[in-house]
Amino acid sequence: MLLTISHVTHYSYESPVNYGLQQLRLMPQNDPGQLVRSWRIEIDGGTKEAQFRDQHGNEVWLISFIGDRREIMVTCAGQVETTDTAGIQGGHRGFAPLWYFLRETALTLPGDGIRGMVDALRTDRSERIALLHEWAAAVRSKVDYQPGVTDSGHAAEESLAAGAGVCQDHSHIFIAGARLLGLPARYVSGYLMLNDRIDQQASHAWSEVHVDGLGWVGFDVSNGISPDARYVRVATGLDYADAAPISGMRFGSHGIERLVVDIQVAQ
């Protein structure tokens, strides 16, 4: 499947921004199941300072903006050819060792709620894939997909207590539980071609767990499936903070920041 993607992020500020730095993780790479045919990133209002690979192997751009900026626009677009691998990414690659993905983070720290759900699973199963699908279904049954209830700072246990959230929240809870089961797990950010529309207001997120004999296997809790040819992987990390499309800091603006995201994914 050949997917065409356009992703525009527009920041506008009530007061001027004297100085800012942002990290962009917006460049998909060739992976099992995807081949990047073309990709470009354009920055309007900022300057590319450096490009590097982080500990997860993500391609990162560091951009700055200086001089009373009120608007910053980041545009990326391209084509990615995908195939259905049933979510299997295969053996581990990158700079971080597998044990690193057992590490708890502030966003994936399990509390009594998550621990209780994991304890209720039939963990004596020898079939890890079936167990993980059971865990994904348990998370989805407890947390309704509902935008606007949580934000990027909500931790897994908070999202579970709220009983609602988005793909980011589902992923954090799922990752926390997988690590409690002793399995390395990571967060994935990327794109999903929806069947009912082209225009979207946010990128997508799911999880991957390392299973002996298969390697990394993807689980999209929000949609109840493993990723197929409609998915494009962009960045991975221990949690959202490691794989966020854009993150950074600014100085000199104390007014309202407005963010508009426009994404189109089409075959």
Long-range contacts (C-beta under 8 A, 24 or more apart in sequence): 1-81, 1-82, 1-83, 1-193, 1-229, 1-230, 1-267, 2-37, 2-79, 2-80, 2-81, 2-82, 2-267, 3-79, 3-80, 3-81, 3-82, 3-191, 3-193, 3-230, 3-232, 3-265, 3-266, 3-267, 4-77, 4-78, 4-79, 4-264, 4-265, 4-266, 4-267, 5-76, 5-77, 5-78, 5-79, 5-80, 5-191, 5-232, 5-263, 5-264, 5-265, 6-75, 6-76, 6-77, 6-262, 6-263, 6-264, 7-75, 7-76, 7-77, 7-191, 7-203, 7-245, 7-261, 7-262, 7-263, 7-264, 8-73, 8-74, 8-75, 8-261, 8-262, 8-263, 9-73, 9-74, 9-75, 9-245, 9-246, 9-259, 9-260, 9-261, 10-71, 10-72, 10-73, 10-259, 10-260, 10-261, 10-262, 11-71, 11-72, 11-73, 11-257, 11-258, 11-259, 12-70, 12-71, 12-257, 12-258, 12-260, 13-69, 13-70, 13-71, 13-253, 13-255, 13-256, 13-257, 13-258, 14-253, 14-255, 14-256, 14-257, 14-258, 15-252, 15-253, 15-254, 15-255, 16-68, 16-69, 16-70, 16-252, 16-253, 17-65, 17-68, 17-69, 17-70, 17-72, 17-250, 17-251, 17-252, 17-253, 18-66, 18-67, 18-68, 18-251, 18-252, 18-253, 19-64, 19-65, 19-66, 19-250, 19-251, 19-252, 20-46, 20-64, 20-65, 20-66, 20-69, 20-72, 20-248, 20-249, 20-250, 20-251, 21-49, 21-62, 21-63, 21-64, 21-248, 21-249, 21-250, 22-46, 22-62, 22-63, 22-64, 22-65, 22-72, 22-246, 22-247, 22-248, 23-60, 23-61, 23-62, 23-246, 23-247, 23-248, 24-60, 24-61, 24-62, 24-63, 24-74, 24-245, 24-246, 25-54, 25-58, 25-59, 25-60, 25-189, 25-234, 25-235, 25-243, 25-244, 25-245, 25-246, 26-61, 26-74, 26-76, 26-234, 26-245, 26-246, 27-59, 27-61, 27-76, 27-234, 28-78, 28-80, 28-190, 28-232, 28-233, 28-234, 29-57, 29-59, 29-233, 31-89, 31-233, 32-85, 32-88, 32-89, 32-90, 33-82, 33-83, 33-84, 33-85, 33-89, 33-229, 33-233, 34-80, 34-81, 34-82, 34-83, 34-232, 34-233, 35-80, 35-81, 35-82, 36-78, 36-79, 36-80, 37-78, 37-79, 37-80, 37-81, 38-78, 38-79, 39-76, 39-77, 39-78, 39-79, 39-80, 40-76, 40-77, 40-78, 41-74, 41-75, 41-76, 42-74, 42-75, 42-76, 43-72, 43-73, 43-74, 44-71, 44-72, 44-73, 44-74, 44-75, 45-69, 45-71, 45-72, 45-73, 46-72, 46-74, 53-95, 54-242, 55-94, 55-95, 55-96, 56-94, 56-95, 56-96, 56-186, 56-235, 56-236, 56-237, 56-242, 56-243, 57-93, 57-94, 57-95, 57-236, 58-234, 58-235, 58-236, 58-237, 58-243, 68-252, 74-246, 80-232, 82-229, 82-230, 82-231, 82-232, 83-229, 84-228, 84-229, 86-226, 86-228, 87-208, 87-217, 87-218, 87-219, 87-225, 87-226, 87-227, 87-228, 88-214, 88-215, 88-216, 88-217, 88-218, 89-208, 89-215, 89-216, 89-217, 89-218, 89-233, 90-214, 90-215, 90-216, 91-215, 91-216, 92-210, 92-215, 92-216, 98-184, 98-210, 99-184, 100-184, 100-238, 101-179, 101-184, 101-185, 101-186, 101-210, 101-238, 102-179, 102-182, 102-183, 102-184, 102-185, 103-179, 103-238, 104-176, 104-179, 105-238, 105-239, 105-241, 106-155, 106-239, 107-154, 107-155, 107-156, 107-172, 107-239, 107-240, 107-241, 108-155, 108-156, 108-172, 108-175, 108-176, 108-179, 108-238, 108-239, 109-155, 109-156, 109-157, 109-176, 110-156, 110-157, 110-176, 110-177, 110-179, 110-180, 111-157, 113-157, 113-160, 113-161, 114-156, 114-157, 114-160, 114-173, 114-176, 114-177, 114-180, 115-180, 117-142, 117-160, 117-177, 118-177, 118-180, 118-181, 121-181, 123-181, 128-183, 128-211, 128-212, 129-211, 129-214, 129-217, 131-181, 132-178, 132-183, 132-209, 132-211, 132-217, 132-219, 133-219, 135-174, 135-177, 135-178, 135-181, 136-174, 136-219, 136-221, 136-224, 137-224, 139-170, 139-173, 139-174, 139-177, 139-221, 140-170, 140-221, 140-222, 140-224, 143-169, 143-170, 143-173, 145-170, 145-222, 152-240, 152-244, 166-202, 166-222, 167-204, 167-205, 167-206, 167-220, 167-221, 167-222, 168-205, 168-240, 170-221, 170-222, 171-205, 171-206, 171-207, 171-221, 171-240, 172-239, 172-240, 173-221, 174-207, 174-219, 174-221, 175-207, 175-239, 178-207, 178-209, 183-209, 183-210, 183-211, 184-209, 184-210, 185-209, 185-210, 186-216, 186-236, 186-237, 186-238, 187-236, 187-237, 187-238, 187-239, 187-240, 187-242, 187-243, 188-218, 188-233, 188-235, 188-236, 188-243, 189-234, 189-235, 189-236, 189-240, 189-243, 189-244, 189-245, 190-231, 190-232, 190-233, 190-234, 190-235, 191-231, 191-232, 191-234, 191-263, 191-265, 192-220, 192-223, 192-230, 192-231, 192-232, 192-265, 193-230, 193-231, 193-265, 193-266, 193-267, 194-230, 194-265, 198-264, 198-265, 198-266, 199-262, 199-263, 199-264, 200-263, 200-264, 200-265, 201-261, 201-262, 201-263, 202-261, 202-263, 203-234, 203-245, 203-261, 203-263, 204-231, 205-240, 205-243, 206-231, 208-236, 232-265
